[in-house]
Amino acid sequence: MRLLVLILSRVQVLEELLGELVKANIRGATILNSTGMVQALSSSGNNSFLRSLRSITDPDRQDNKVVLIVLREDQVETAVQVIEREVGDLDQPDTGIVFTLPIDFIRGIPTA
């Protein structure tokens, strides 16, 4: 089992992304609100450089979303393909970051 973590910057695609994951038989995502470091520092008013950087890069951007999904090993590649199809090239700025972590213990969800 793997924990897929998607830090989604393009929050406007979240609903469609979730729908496409369901179509690919990937269910059970948990979505959390999150704030990136530059945004947190620039909105706190503590660093004028970061405030100016934020105003140039994307001043109206909302918080990010963190999507957590427990997957079987054979679902990881499908999930990443769906994410990149809906979000865009993750190597481009302000799209998102995706990674997986191994799960060595799980209880509370079916694993079959």
C-alpha positions in Angstrom: 0.0 0.0 0.0 1.1 3.6 -0.7 0.0 7.0 0.5 -0.3 9.3 -2.4 0.1 13.0 -1.5 -0.9 15.7 -4.0 -0.2 19.3 -3.0 -2.5 21.0 -5.5 -1.7 24.6 -6.5 -4.3 24.7 -9.3 -7.2 24.4 -6.9 -9.7 25.3 -9.7 -9.3 21.8 -11.2 -10.0 19.9 -7.9 -13.6 18.9 -8.5 -12.9 17.6 -12.0 -9.8 15.9 -10.8 -11.7 14.0 -8.1 -14.4 13.0 -10.7 -11.7 11.6 -13.0 -10.1 9.7 -10.1 -13.5 8.1 -9.4 -13.8 7.1 -13.0 -10.4 5.4 -12.7 -11.8 3.5 -9.7 -9.7 5.5 -7.2 -11.8 6.6 -4.3 -11.5 7.6 -0.7 -9.4 10.8 -1.0 -9.1 13.2 1.9 -8.7 16.9 1.1 -7.0 19.4 3.4 -6.6 23.1 3.0 -3.0 24.3 3.1 -0.9 27.4 2.7 2.6 27.5 1.1 5.5 29.1 2.9 5.8 32.1 0.5 2.1 32.9 0.9 2.2 32.6 4.6 5.2 34.8 5.0 4.1 37.4 2.5 0.6 37.7 4.1 2.1 38.1 7.5 3.8 41.3 6.5 7.2 40.3 7.9 9.2 40.2 4.7 8.9 42.9 2.0 10.8 40.9 -0.5 8.4 37.9 -0.2 5.4 40.3 -0.3 6.7 41.8 -3.6 7.5 38.3 -5.0 4.0 37.2 -4.1 2.4 40.2 -5.8 4.3 39.5 -9.0 3.9 35.7 -9.2 0.2 35.2 -8.3 -1.4 37.8 -6.0 -4.9 36.4 -6.1 -4.0 32.7 -5.6 -6.0 31.0 -2.9 -4.6 28.4 -0.5 -3.5 25.1 -1.8 -5.2 21.8 -1.3 -3.5 18.6 -0.1 -5.1 15.4 -1.4 -4.3 12.2 0.5 -5.2 8.9 -1.1 -4.4 5.4 0.1 -3.6 3.2 -2.9 -2.6 -0.3 -3.8 0.8 -0.4 -5.6 -0.9 -1.1 -8.9 -3.0 2.1 -8.7 -0.2 4.6 -8.3 0.7 5.0 -12.0 -3.0 5.3 -12.9 -3.5 8.0 -10.3 -0.5 10.0 -11.4 -1.6 9.8 -15.0 -5.1 11.1 -14.1 -3.5 13.9 -12.0 -1.2 15.0 -14.8 -4.0 14.9 -17.3 -6.2 17.1 -15.2 -3.6 19.4 -13.5 -1.1 19.7 -16.3 2.7 19.1 -16.4 3.8 19.0 -12.7 7.2 20.1 -13.8 5.7 23.5 -14.5 5.4 26.1 -11.7 2.1 26.6 -9.8 0.6 23.2 -10.8 1.3 20.8 -8.0 3.6 18.3 -6.4 2.8 14.6 -6.1 4.7 11.9 -4.2 4.0 8.6 -2.5 5.0 7.1 0.8 5.0 3.4 1.8 2.4 2.3 4.3 3.6 -0.4 6.6 0.4 -0.5 8.8 -3.2 0.3 8.0 -6.5 -0.4 9.7 -9.9 1.0 9.0 -10.1 0.6 5.2 -10.4 -2.5 3.0 -7.0 -3.4 1.6 -8.2 -6.0 -1.0 
